[in-house]
Amino acid sequence: MSIMVHDPGLAVGDSLVGTSTDDILAKLTPAAAALFTKIQSATPAQINWPTTPARAHGAEIAACSSFLKTTSLASALGVATIPEYANTAPGPTDIVTLESTALSKAGFIDCWAEISDSARAGFYLLLNNAAVVDRIADSLGPDSQEHVGKLSNQVGAEKTVSNCSSTQTACDLWFTLGDDAIFVSSTSSDSTAIARAIIDQAR
């Protein structure tokens, strides 16, 4: 159990200057007492770390491979081999984070694989949500670092929104493929190469 004290005046003339530890604890005591009273009356289910049921092993891996086989991912990145995609479905004993739960509830499928001990490559699938990329494109202003474009083999209204450039290949890239939205973000691999490989496999 930890308690964080927020001092709103810290950056503009510290309001705690001249206040003793005993003074601070005296003011915290009523709030702490109420908190511990609530905890004492809580049920085990309320106190336990939240969990979600484990999904079938391999379900997400199959979805990832259907968009880009790891052999094609390796070829796009110019490496000999890449292991199979990691199974991101939580196991029965795994701690479920707020981020992973939010992504799952939003419909994102996380596809990633280790390239080496210090690098990984992957992408997110957001099925039947191509409109997300349209909304991102429509929200860009004249000073935005991102730009709208189209990759080779994209057709019709398909588009990309990215901050990628010839000097910045490890970048953030959203693109549409049919009715689906796909997000590629990397600090160690070529995001555009991954996106092109996904599109080429579909075509």
N, C-alpha and C positions, 0 to 999 in steps of 0.2 A: 504494500500500500504506500502511495506517495501523495503528497499534497503540494501543488504548485501555487505560489503566491504571485499574483500579477499586480505590479505597481504601475498604474497608468501615467504617473508623473516622472517615471525614471529618466526619460530622455529630455525633459524640460524643467529640470529642477527637482531632484529626487525628493518625493514626499515622505520617504522613510528616514531621511537624514535626521539624526538626533533622537530617533526612536530606538528603545532598547529591545533586546530579544524577548524579554518578559512582556513588554507592552504588545509586541506582535502576537505572541502566543496567547495572551489574554483575549485578544480580539478574534483569534482563530478558534478558540475553545468552543464557543456555541455552535459554530458551523461544523467543526469536527465531531462534536457530540451528536449532532443530528445525523451526520453521515454514518457514524458507527451504529447508531440505533437502527437505521434503515438496513444496514448490512446484517445485523444480528437477526433481523426478522425475515431476511431473504431466504428463499428456498434454494436447495443445491442447484436446481436447474437454472435459477437466475444468476448464480455466482459463477457456474462453470463457463469456460471459454466456449463461445458459440461454434457449432460445427454444422456441416452440411453433409447429406448422404453422398457417399462415394459414387462417382459415375462409372459406368462400365469401362474396364481397362481397354485402351486402344480405340475408343470411339472417336476421340478428338484426333488421334494420330491418323486414322483413316481419312478424316475430313481434310487434314493438312496435306496428306499425300495425294489426295484427289486433285488438289490445286497445284502442287509442286512436289514431284518426287525428289527425294534427297540426292539421288544421282544427278538430276538436272540442277539442283541447287549447288552441288559441288562443282559441276561444269561451269555454271554461271560465275562462280567466285574464283575459278581457276585453281581449285584444290583437288587432290587425288580422290579423297572420299570424305563423306560426312556421315556420322551415325544417324540412326533413325530419330525422328522427332521425339522430344521428351514428352512423357505422359503428364500433363499438367492437372489432371483430375485429382482432387484431394483424396488421400487414403483415410481409412477409419481413424488413424491416430495423428493425422497431420493437423497442425494449427492452420486454421482458415483465416486469411487476412482480409481486411476490409477491401483492399484493392482487388484481390482475386474474386471476392464475392461480387463486387460491383461490376467487374468486367463480365463475369458469368451471367449475372442478371440482365445486363445490357445486351447480351447475345454475342459477345466477342469470343472467338476461338483463338487461343494463343498457340502459335506454331513456332517452335524454335529448336535448334540443334546446336551442339557444341562443334565449333570448328577446330579449336585448340584449347589448351588450358587457360588461355587469356582472351579468347574471342568466341563469340557466338553469332549466329545469324537466324533471322526468323521474320515472321510477319503475323499480323492479326487479321482474321476473317470476320466480317460483319455481314452475314448472309441476308439477302433481300433488303439491303439498306443502302443502295446506291445513292439515294437522295441525300444521305449524310454528306457525301463529297460535294454534291451540288450546293448544299447550304454553306459549306466551308468556302467554296469558290465565290459564292455570292457575297460573303461577308468580308472579303479582302478589300483593304483600302489602298490608296495610292502609295502609301509608305510601307506596305507589308513586305516582309522578307520573302514570303511565299509567292509563287507564281503559278498560273494555270497553263497547262499544256496538254499535249497528247503524245503518248509513246507509240512506237511502231507496232502495228498489228491491233491497236485500239480502233474500234469502228463506231460509226454513228455518233451518239451523244457521249460516249465514254470519254473520260478526261482524267488528268492528273492534277494534283495540287501539291507542290513541294517547295522546299528550300534548297534543292539539289543544284549543283552547278559543276562545271568542268574541274573546278578546284576543290569542290566539297562533295565527294561521292558518298561519304558516310553521313546520311542526312535523313530528314523526315519526309515521307512521300505517301500521300493518299491517292488511290486511283480506283476507278470503277471498272468492273468487268461484268458485262451484262447487268443483272439486277443486284450484284454484290458490291460491297465496298471493302477495300483491302488497305491496310496500313502497314507500311514498312518503315521501321526506325532503327538506325544502327549508329554506333560510334566506332565500329571496327570493320565493317564490310560495305560493299557497294550496293546501296539501296536500289538504285535504278536497275542494276543488273538483276537483282532478285525480282523486281516488278516485271521486267521484260521476260524473264524465264517463266513466270506464272502465266503471263498473257500468251506466250508462245505455246505452252503446254495446252492451253485451252483452245487454241486455234488449230 
